[in-house]
Amino acid sequence: MKPETAANHSTSAFHAILQRHGAAEQLRNRRISNVSQWPVAITFHLRGNGPFEIGVRVMATIKSHIVVLFAPWLHWDILRLSFDPDPG
């Protein structure tokens, strides 16, 4: 299997897990009933004393993958992601 095919398969499998057992629907209902809070919040914080520019590049790479993986939950507004440093 080509690496791109394997990555697409893995992403699809992960999306299926996010939607399994009605969890996403329950989280969406919870979000609608309490709009001031996110049902799920994940923060990625890069620690270390390296150059800021390198930290931003590393976080940009992480963010690009995480956003793709959690796209369904982001689309349904049940997940809030934050990144420090935030690459934008």
C-alpha positions in Angstrom: 0.0 0.0 0.0 1.3 3.5 -0.9 2.0 5.8 2.0 -0.7 8.3 0.8 -3.2 5.4 0.6 -2.3 4.2 4.1 -2.5 7.7 5.5 -6.0 8.3 3.9 -7.1 4.9 5.2 -5.9 5.7 8.7 -7.6 9.1 8.7 -10.9 7.5 7.5 -10.6 4.9 10.2 -10.0 7.6 12.9 -13.0 9.6 11.6 -15.1 6.4 12.0 -13.9 6.0 15.6 -14.9 9.6 16.3 -18.4 8.9 15.1 -18.8 5.4 16.7 -21.4 4.6 19.4 -23.2 7.9 19.0 -20.6 9.8 21.0 -20.4 12.6 18.5 -24.1 13.1 18.5 -24.2 13.2 22.3 -21.4 15.7 22.3 -23.2 17.8 19.7 -26.3 17.8 21.8 -24.3 18.9 24.8 -22.7 21.7 22.8 -26.1 23.0 21.7 -27.5 22.9 25.2 -24.5 24.8 26.7 -23.0 27.1 24.1 -20.6 28.7 26.5 -18.6 25.5 26.9 -16.9 23.2 24.5 -17.5 19.5 25.3 -13.9 18.7 24.3 -10.9 21.0 24.5 -7.4 20.0 23.6 -4.3 22.1 24.1 -0.9 21.5 22.5 1.8 23.3 24.3 5.4 23.1 23.1 7.9 23.3 25.9 11.6 24.0 25.5 14.1 26.7 25.1 14.7 26.5 21.4 14.2 29.4 18.9 10.6 30.6 18.7 10.6 30.3 14.9 11.4 26.6 15.1 8.7 26.1 17.7 6.2 27.7 15.4 7.2 25.5 12.5 6.9 22.4 14.6 3.5 23.4 15.9 2.4 24.2 12.3 3.2 20.6 11.3 1.4 19.2 14.3 -1.6 21.5 13.8 -2.0 20.5 10.1 -2.3 16.8 11.0 -4.5 17.3 14.1 -7.0 19.5 12.2 -7.3 16.8 9.5 -7.8 14.1 12.1 -10.4 15.9 14.1 -12.2 17.5 11.1 -15.6 16.0 11.9 -15.6 17.2 15.5 -14.3 20.7 14.4 -17.1 20.9 11.8 -19.7 20.0 14.4 -18.3 22.6 16.9 -17.7 20.0 19.7 -14.0 20.4 19.8 -11.8 23.4 20.6 -8.1 23.1 19.7 -5.5 25.5 21.0 -1.8 25.6 20.1 1.0 27.3 22.0 2.8 28.8 20.1 -0.2 29.2 17.7 1.1 29.1 14.1 -2.1 30.7 12.9 
